[in-house]
Amino acid sequence: MLEEMGCWTIVKLTSIPRDAKLISSRWVYKLKYRDDDYKRHKARLVALGYQQEKGRDHFDSFAPICSQTTLRLVLALTAVPGWHSLDFDAVCAFISSDLAEGEHVYMQAPPGYDIGEGNCLSMNKCIYGLVQAPRQYYLLS
């Protein structure tokens, strides 16, 4: 699915810049339940963003937070008679956002994904774990 969404391009290791860092990735697995009944298995590919260096792999980062006062206000409004809250989950949120212009991230193939000897992945879109992913998703909306 990630390849079909254009998240990366397979490139030769010899074609990446000499100072580029090749970051790793890993799979994160989770069992999803609804009403205490098993629903499905879920797998997510996560980049090991702690291997990135500012100024080389990314330029800006972003931590979306709200103040405690704002959170309390929103929760209090859900207690007003006739009001209720909705939650939502953005499917493939970070994958919707492209890397910023001028940022080049190169990643090793995830475990179990064969791209051939001497190749790596040049990232086109953000995936979970990249330092710049929250900022790029925020700029998308």
C-alpha positions in Angstrom: 0.0 0.0 0.0 2.8 2.5 0.9 4.5 1.9 -2.4 1.3 2.4 -4.3 0.8 5.7 -2.5 4.1 7.0 -3.8 5.8 7.1 -0.4 9.2 6.3 -1.8 11.3 5.7 -4.8 13.8 2.9 -5.0 17.2 4.3 -5.8 20.8 2.9 -6.0 22.9 3.4 -2.9 25.6 4.8 -5.2 23.3 7.6 -6.3 22.6 9.2 -2.9 24.8 12.1 -1.7 27.9 11.2 0.2 26.8 13.0 3.3 23.3 11.5 3.4 22.4 9.3 6.3 20.6 6.1 5.7 18.0 5.7 8.5 16.3 2.5 9.5 12.7 1.5 10.0 10.7 -1.1 11.8 7.2 -2.6 11.8 4.9 -1.9 14.7 2.1 -4.5 15.1 -1.1 -4.1 17.1 -4.3 -6.1 17.6 -7.4 -4.0 17.3 -10.5 -4.7 19.4 -14.0 -3.4 19.4 -16.3 -4.1 22.3 -13.8 -6.6 23.7 -14.0 -8.6 20.5 -11.0 -9.1 18.1 -11.5 -6.9 15.0 -8.2 -7.1 13.0 -4.4 -7.0 13.0 -2.8 -3.7 12.2 0.8 -3.1 11.0 2.5 0.3 10.7 5.8 1.1 9.2 7.7 3.5 11.4 11.0 5.3 10.5 13.5 5.6 13.3 13.5 9.3 13.3 16.0 9.6 16.2 18.7 8.8 13.6 18.0 12.0 11.7 20.1 15.1 12.1 18.8 18.6 12.0 20.1 20.6 9.0 20.8 17.5 7.0 17.7 15.2 7.1 15.2 17.8 8.3 15.1 21.6 8.9 12.0 22.1 11.0 9.9 20.1 13.4 6.6 20.6 15.1 4.9 19.2 18.2 1.1 19.8 18.0 0.0 20.6 21.5 -2.8 22.5 23.2 -2.8 24.2 26.6 -4.4 22.4 29.6 -6.9 25.3 29.8 -8.1 24.7 26.2 -8.4 21.0 26.8 -10.4 21.5 30.0 -12.7 24.0 28.1 -13.4 21.5 25.3 -14.1 18.7 27.8 -16.4 21.0 29.8 -18.4 21.9 26.7 -19.1 18.2 26.1 -20.9 18.2 29.5 -23.4 20.9 28.4 -26.8 19.3 27.8 -27.4 18.6 24.2 -23.7 18.9 23.3 -21.5 15.9 22.6 -18.0 15.2 21.3 -16.9 13.3 18.4 -13.5 11.7 17.8 -11.9 10.8 14.6 -8.9 9.0 13.3 -7.2 10.3 10.1 -6.3 7.2 8.1 -2.8 7.4 6.8 -2.5 11.0 8.1 1.3 11.5 7.7 1.4 9.6 4.4 -0.8 12.3 3.0 1.9 14.9 3.3 5.0 15.4 1.1 8.4 16.1 2.4 9.4 19.7 2.4 11.3 21.0 -0.6 15.0 20.6 -0.2 14.6 17.8 2.4 15.9 14.4 1.3 15.5 11.4 3.5 17.0 8.0 2.6 15.8 4.9 4.3 16.8 1.2 4.4 14.2 -1.2 3.2 11.9 -2.3 6.0 12.3 -5.9 7.2 10.7 -8.4 4.9 10.6 -5.9 1.9 13.0 -6.9 -0.8 14.3 -4.1 -3.0 17.4 -5.8 -4.3 21.0 -5.6 -3.4 22.6 -2.2 -3.3 19.3 -0.2 -3.3 17.6 2.0 -0.7 14.4 4.1 -0.5 14.3 7.8 -1.3 11.3 9.1 0.7 8.8 11.2 -1.2 6.2 11.4 1.6 6.3 11.5 5.4 5.8 8.3 7.4 5.4 7.9 11.1 8.6 8.4 13.0 10.1 11.1 10.8 10.9 14.2 12.8 9.3 16.5 10.2 6.1 14.4 9.7 3.9 16.3 12.2 4.9 19.7 10.8 4.3 18.6 7.2 0.9 17.2 8.1 0.0 20.4 9.9 1.0 22.5 6.9 -1.2 20.2 4.7 -4.4 21.1 6.5 
